[in-house]
C-alpha cells in the first residue's frame, strides 16, 4: 500500500511538472488563434475548397512564408488544422471541425467571440483581478478602462459592435439547441420580447423556426440603432430597468448574469409587468453551475463565472439554489429547468 501511495505521488508530481507550463504560456494559444482569425487562414482554405500548400497559403494571405509556417506548425500541433499529402509529394493544410469554427462568418463560428475576449480592452481587466478579490482595488474593468463595460461600449461604437458580434456567436450556438431540445417552450406565443437582444440574432433564428411569432428586439438605444432589420421583428430601444415592451412572453438570454441579485430582481419584475396579467412567462437562458459536474462543458461555465468577475460590476454565474432565490424574490410562483446541448440551461418562469 505504501509503495502505491509513493508511486501515485510521484506520478502526480510529474503531471504537475508538465501542466504548470500551460499556466506559464497559456495565453499563447489564444494569441495564435486570434492571429489565425485575423489572417483569415480558415476562410482561405475553405474558399480554396481543398488542402493548400504553404506556398498557396502564403500567396493567398500575403504573408511571409517562414513565419506563416511557424504559425501553421503550432496550429497543426493542437489539431486546429491538419496536414495531409497532396499531389507530387507536397503537404497541404486542411480544415478540421475545430478550424471551421474560426471561419469569420461560419454558422458555428466563435471567431467574433474570440476576437472580443482577446481584445486589449477585455484582456486588460484580468491584471486587476487579485486586487478586486482583496477588495483593495477598483473594479477590474473600470481600473483598466476608466468606466464600466456598458458605458465604455456606449462611448466606443467599435467595441459595442465587437460585443454584439461576440454575443451573436452564443446565440448561434445556443438558440438552435433550444429549438431542438425544447421547442414546446414557444407553443402558444404570439409576441416575444427579447430583453437585451443585441443585434437581434437570437430572435431572427427563433422567428425563422417559429414563423407565427412576432418579435421585439429590445436593447439600449445605441445598440438597436445599428441592429439589422428583419421581417417579423421590431427593434425597440429602452432601458430594461425602467420599462420592457409588452408581449406574451419575455426571452432573456445571457443578460442576468451581468448583474447582482438585486438588479436581476428589478429586471425580472419589469419582465413580469410586461406579461399579460395572470399568464405568460419569462424564458431565461443562462448558465447553471454545479448541476452536472460530469458535463464536458462544465469548465466553460466556471470560466464564464471568472469572466463575469473581471468584466462586470457585480455579475456572476449562479447555481440552481441562487436562481431559485432570485425568481422567488421577483414574484414568480414556479419555474422549470430544461437542460439543452449547450453551455446554458433554459428556465421557464411563471408569475
C-alpha positions as CSV (number, residue, x, y, z in Angstrom):
1,X,0.0,0.0,0.0
2,X,2.8,2.4,0.9
3,X,4.5,1.7,-2.5
4,X,1.3,2.5,-4.3
5,X,0.9,5.9,-2.5
6,X,4.6,6.8,-3.3
7,X,4.1,5.9,-6.9
8,X,0.9,7.9,-7.1
9,X,2.6,10.9,-5.5
10,X,5.5,10.7,-8.0
11,X,3.1,10.5,-11.0
12,X,1.1,13.4,-9.7
13,X,4.2,15.5,-9.3
14,X,5.4,14.5,-12.8
15,X,2.0,15.6,-14.2
16,X,2.3,18.9,-12.3
17,X,5.7,19.5,-13.8
18,X,4.1,19.3,-17.3
19,X,0.8,21.0,-16.5
20,X,2.4,24.1,-14.9
21,X,3.8,25.1,-18.4
22,X,0.2,25.6,-19.6
23,X,-0.3,28.3,-17.0
24,X,3.0,30.0,-17.8
25,X,2.3,30.2,-21.5
26,X,-1.5,29.5,-21.7
27,X,-2.1,32.9,-23.4
28,X,-0.1,31.7,-26.4
29,X,-3.0,29.5,-27.6
30,X,-5.4,32.4,-27.6
31,X,-2.9,34.8,-29.2
32,X,-2.1,32.4,-32.1
33,X,-5.7,31.5,-32.7
34,X,-6.5,35.2,-32.8
35,X,-3.7,35.6,-35.3
36,X,-5.2,32.8,-37.4
37,X,-8.6,34.5,-37.4
38,X,-7.2,37.9,-38.3
39,X,-5.1,36.5,-41.2
40,X,-8.2,34.6,-42.4
41,X,-6.4,31.2,-42.6
42,X,-9.6,29.1,-42.2
43,X,-11.5,31.3,-44.6
44,X,-8.8,31.0,-47.3
45,X,-8.7,27.1,-47.1
46,X,-12.5,27.0,-47.1
47,X,-12.7,29.2,-50.1
48,X,-10.0,27.1,-51.9
49,X,-12.1,24.0,-51.4
50,X,-9.2,21.7,-50.9
51,X,-5.9,21.5,-48.9
52,X,-3.5,24.3,-49.6
53,X,0.3,24.1,-49.7
54,X,2.3,26.6,-47.7
55,X,3.2,28.4,-50.9
56,X,-0.5,28.7,-51.9
57,X,-1.5,29.9,-48.4
58,X,1.4,32.4,-48.3
59,X,0.3,33.8,-51.6
60,X,-3.4,33.9,-50.8
61,X,-2.9,35.7,-47.4
62,X,0.1,37.9,-48.4
63,X,2.2,36.5,-45.5
64,X,5.9,35.9,-45.0
65,X,6.4,32.3,-45.7
66,X,8.7,31.2,-42.8
67,X,6.6,33.0,-40.2
68,X,3.4,31.6,-41.5
69,X,4.9,28.1,-41.4
70,X,5.7,28.5,-37.7
71,X,2.1,29.6,-37.1
72,X,0.7,26.6,-39.0
73,X,3.1,24.2,-37.2
74,X,1.7,25.4,-33.9
75,X,-1.9,25.1,-35.1
76,X,-1.4,21.6,-36.5
77,X,0.2,20.5,-33.2
78,X,-3.0,21.5,-31.4
79,X,-5.1,19.8,-34.1
80,X,-6.8,23.0,-35.2
81,X,-5.7,22.4,-38.8
82,X,-4.2,19.2,-40.1
83,X,-1.5,18.3,-42.7
84,X,-2.2,15.8,-45.4
85,X,-0.3,14.7,-48.5
86,X,-1.4,16.1,-51.9
87,X,-0.1,15.7,-55.4
88,X,3.6,15.2,-56.2
89,X,4.6,14.5,-52.6
90,X,3.6,18.0,-51.4
91,X,2.0,18.6,-48.0
92,X,-1.2,20.6,-47.7
93,X,-3.0,22.2,-44.8
94,X,-6.7,21.3,-44.5
95,X,-9.6,22.1,-42.3
96,X,-10.8,20.3,-39.2
97,X,-14.2,20.7,-37.4
98,X,-12.3,23.0,-35.0
99,X,-10.8,25.2,-37.7
100,X,-14.2,25.6,-39.3
101,X,-15.3,27.3,-36.1
102,X,-12.7,30.0,-36.9
103,X,-14.3,31.0,-40.2
104,X,-15.4,34.6,-39.7
105,X,-18.9,34.2,-40.9
106,X,-19.4,30.5,-40.4
107,X,-22.6,29.1,-39.0
108,X,-20.8,27.6,-36.0
109,X,-18.1,30.2,-35.8
110,X,-16.8,31.5,-32.5
111,X,-14.3,33.8,-34.3
112,X,-16.1,37.1,-33.2
113,X,-16.2,35.9,-29.6
114,X,-12.5,35.1,-29.6
115,X,-11.8,38.5,-31.1
116,X,-13.8,40.2,-28.4
117,X,-12.3,38.3,-25.5
118,X,-8.8,38.7,-26.9
119,X,-9.1,42.4,-27.5
120,X,-6.9,44.7,-25.4
121,X,-10.0,46.2,-23.8
122,X,-11.2,42.8,-22.5
123,X,-7.8,41.5,-21.6
124,X,-6.6,44.4,-19.5
125,X,-9.1,43.9,-16.6
126,X,-7.6,40.5,-15.8
127,X,-4.5,42.2,-14.4
128,X,-6.6,43.7,-11.7
129,X,-8.4,40.5,-10.6
130,X,-6.4,39.9,-7.5
131,X,-6.8,43.4,-6.3
132,X,-10.6,43.0,-6.8
133,X,-10.6,39.8,-4.8
134,X,-8.7,41.5,-2.0
135,X,-11.2,44.4,-2.1
136,X,-8.2,46.7,-2.2
137,X,-8.7,47.9,-5.8
138,X,-11.3,49.3,-8.2
139,X,-13.5,47.0,-10.3
140,X,-11.2,45.3,-12.8
141,X,-12.9,46.7,-16.0
142,X,-13.1,50.2,-14.6
143,X,-9.5,50.1,-13.3
144,X,-8.3,49.2,-16.8
145,X,-10.6,51.3,-18.9
146,X,-11.8,54.2,-16.8
147,X,-15.5,53.3,-16.8
148,X,-17.8,50.2,-16.6
149,X,-18.3,47.9,-19.6
150,X,-21.6,49.3,-20.7
151,X,-20.5,53.0,-20.5
152,X,-17.4,52.1,-22.4
153,X,-19.4,50.3,-25.1
154,X,-21.8,53.3,-25.5
155,X,-18.8,55.7,-25.8
156,X,-16.9,53.4,-28.3
157,X,-19.1,52.1,-31.1
158,X,-16.3,49.8,-32.4
159,X,-16.2,47.9,-29.1
160,X,-20.0,47.9,-28.9
161,X,-20.0,46.1,-32.3
162,X,-17.5,43.6,-31.0
163,X,-19.7,42.8,-28.0
164,X,-22.8,42.4,-30.2
165,X,-21.0,40.2,-32.7
166,X,-19.5,38.1,-29.8
167,X,-22.8,37.6,-28.1
168,X,-24.4,36.7,-31.5
169,X,-21.9,33.8,-31.6
170,X,-23.5,32.5,-28.4
171,X,-27.0,32.9,-29.9
172,X,-26.0,30.9,-33.0
173,X,-24.7,28.1,-30.7
174,X,-27.5,28.2,-28.1
175,X,-30.8,29.0,-29.9
176,X,-30.7,26.1,-32.3
177,X,-30.1,23.8,-29.2
178,X,-33.2,25.3,-27.6
179,X,-35.2,24.8,-30.7
180,X,-34.0,21.2,-31.0
181,X,-34.2,20.3,-27.3
182,X,-37.4,22.1,-26.1
183,X,-39.4,23.6,-28.9
184,X,-42.6,23.3,-26.8
185,X,-41.3,26.4,-24.8
186,X,-42.6,28.6,-27.7
187,X,-46.0,27.0,-28.1
188,X,-48.8,29.5,-27.9
189,X,-46.6,32.6,-28.0
190,X,-47.7,35.2,-30.5
191,X,-45.5,38.1,-29.4
192,X,-42.0,37.6,-27.9
193,X,-39.8,40.4,-26.5
194,X,-36.0,39.6,-26.4
195,X,-34.7,41.6,-23.5
196,X,-31.1,42.6,-24.2
197,X,-31.4,41.1,-27.6
198,X,-28.3,42.9,-29.1
199,X,-28.3,42.8,-32.9
200,X,-31.3,40.5,-33.0
201,X,-29.5,37.3,-33.9
202,X,-31.4,35.1,-31.4
203,X,-34.8,36.5,-32.5
204,X,-34.0,36.0,-36.1
205,X,-33.3,32.3,-35.5
206,X,-36.4,31.9,-33.4
207,X,-38.8,33.7,-35.8
208,X,-37.4,31.6,-38.7
209,X,-38.1,28.4,-36.7
210,X,-41.5,29.6,-35.3
211,X,-42.9,31.9,-38.0
212,X,-46.1,32.6,-36.0
213,X,-44.1,34.6,-33.5
214,X,-43.8,38.4,-33.8
215,X,-40.6,39.5,-32.2
216,X,-39.5,42.7,-30.4
217,X,-35.7,43.1,-30.2
218,X,-35.3,45.3,-27.1
219,X,-31.9,46.7,-26.1
220,X,-30.3,50.1,-25.3
221,X,-30.9,52.7,-28.0
222,X,-27.4,52.8,-29.3
223,X,-27.5,49.0,-29.7
224,X,-30.8,48.7,-31.6
225,X,-29.9,51.8,-33.7
226,X,-27.4,49.7,-35.7
227,X,-29.3,46.3,-35.5
228,X,-30.3,44.9,-38.9
229,X,-33.9,45.0,-39.9
230,X,-35.7,41.7,-40.3
231,X,-39.3,40.7,-41.3
232,X,-41.4,39.9,-38.2
233,X,-39.0,41.7,-35.8
234,X,-39.3,45.3,-34.4
235,X,-36.2,46.9,-32.9
236,X,-37.1,48.9,-29.8
237,X,-34.7,51.0,-27.7
238,X,-35.0,51.5,-24.0
239,X,-33.8,50.6,-20.5
240,X,-34.8,47.2,-19.1
241,X,-34.6,48.6,-15.5
242,X,-37.3,51.1,-16.3
243,X,-39.8,49.5,-18.7
244,X,-40.0,46.5,-21.0
245,X,-42.4,46.3,-24.1
246,X,-45.5,44.2,-23.5
247,X,-45.5,40.7,-25.0
248,X,-47.0,37.2,-24.5
249,X,-43.6,36.1,-23.2
250,X,-40.2,37.6,-22.5
251,X,-37.0,35.9,-23.6
252,X,-33.8,36.9,-21.8
253,X,-30.5,35.2,-22.7
254,X,-27.1,35.8,-21.0
255,X,-28.2,39.1,-19.6
256,X,-29.0,38.5,-16.0
257,X,-25.5,37.0,-15.3
258,X,-24.1,40.5,-15.8
259,X,-25.9,41.8,-12.7
260,X,-26.2,41.2,-8.9
261,X,-29.3,39.7,-7.3
262,X,-30.9,43.0,-6.5
263,X,-30.6,44.2,-10.1
264,X,-31.7,40.8,-11.5
265,X,-34.8,41.0,-9.4
266,X,-35.5,44.5,-10.7
267,X,-35.2,43.3,-14.3
268,X,-37.3,40.2,-13.7
269,X,-40.1,42.3,-12.1
270,X,-40.1,44.5,-15.2
271,X,-40.3,41.4,-17.3
272,X,-43.3,40.2,-15.3
273,X,-45.0,43.6,-15.7
274,X,-44.7,43.3,-19.5
275,X,-46.6,40.0,-19.5
276,X,-50.4,39.6,-19.8
277,X,-52.0,39.6,-16.3
278,X,-52.0,36.2,-14.7
279,X,-50.4,34.4,-17.6
280,X,-47.4,34.5,-19.8
281,X,-43.9,33.5,-18.8
282,X,-40.2,34.6,-18.9
283,X,-37.8,32.3,-20.8
284,X,-34.4,32.6,-19.2
285,X,-31.3,31.2,-20.9
286,X,-28.4,31.2,-18.6
287,X,-25.5,29.1,-17.2
288,X,-26.3,27.0,-14.1
289,X,-23.3,26.0,-12.0
290,X,-22.8,22.7,-10.2
291,X,-25.7,20.9,-11.9
292,X,-23.7,18.3,-13.8
293,X,-20.0,18.1,-13.0
294,X,-19.6,15.3,-15.5
295,X,-20.8,17.5,-18.3
296,X,-18.0,18.2,-20.8
297,X,-19.0,21.9,-20.8
298,X,-18.8,22.5,-17.1
299,X,-15.4,24.0,-17.3
300,X,-16.8,26.7,-19.7
301,X,-19.4,27.6,-17.1
302,X,-16.7,28.1,-14.4
303,X,-14.6,30.2,-16.9
304,X,-17.6,32.4,-17.6
305,X,-18.0,33.0,-13.9
306,X,-14.5,34.3,-13.8
307,X,-15.2,36.4,-16.9
308,X,-18.2,38.0,-15.0
309,X,-15.8,38.8,-12.2
310,X,-13.3,40.5,-14.5
311,X,-15.7,42.3,-16.8
312,X,-18.8,43.3,-14.9
313,X,-19.5,45.3,-11.8
314,X,-21.3,42.6,-9.8
315,X,-22.2,39.9,-12.3
316,X,-21.9,36.2,-11.6
317,X,-23.0,32.8,-12.8
318,X,-25.5,31.1,-10.5
319,X,-26.4,27.7,-9.0
320,X,-29.9,26.3,-9.1
321,X,-30.4,27.5,-5.5
322,X,-29.3,31.0,-6.4
323,X,-31.7,31.1,-9.4
324,X,-34.5,29.9,-7.2
325,X,-33.9,32.8,-4.7
326,X,-33.8,35.4,-7.5
327,X,-37.0,34.1,-9.1
328,X,-38.9,33.8,-5.8
329,X,-37.9,37.3,-4.8
330,X,-39.1,38.6,-8.3
331,X,-42.6,37.2,-7.6
332,X,-42.5,34.1,-9.8
333,X,-44.6,31.3,-8.3
334,X,-42.9,28.4,-10.2
335,X,-40.2,27.6,-12.7
336,X,-39.0,24.7,-14.8
337,X,-35.3,24.0,-15.7
338,X,-34.6,22.3,-19.0
339,X,-31.1,21.1,-19.9
340,X,-30.1,21.6,-23.6
341,X,-27.0,20.6,-25.6
342,X,-25.2,23.9,-24.9
343,X,-23.4,25.8,-22.1
344,X,-26.7,27.3,-20.9
345,X,-29.9,25.9,-19.4
346,X,-33.4,27.1,-20.2
347,X,-35.6,28.3,-17.3
348,X,-39.3,28.8,-17.8
349,X,-40.5,31.2,-15.0
350,X,-44.3,31.7,-14.4
351,X,-45.9,34.6,-12.5
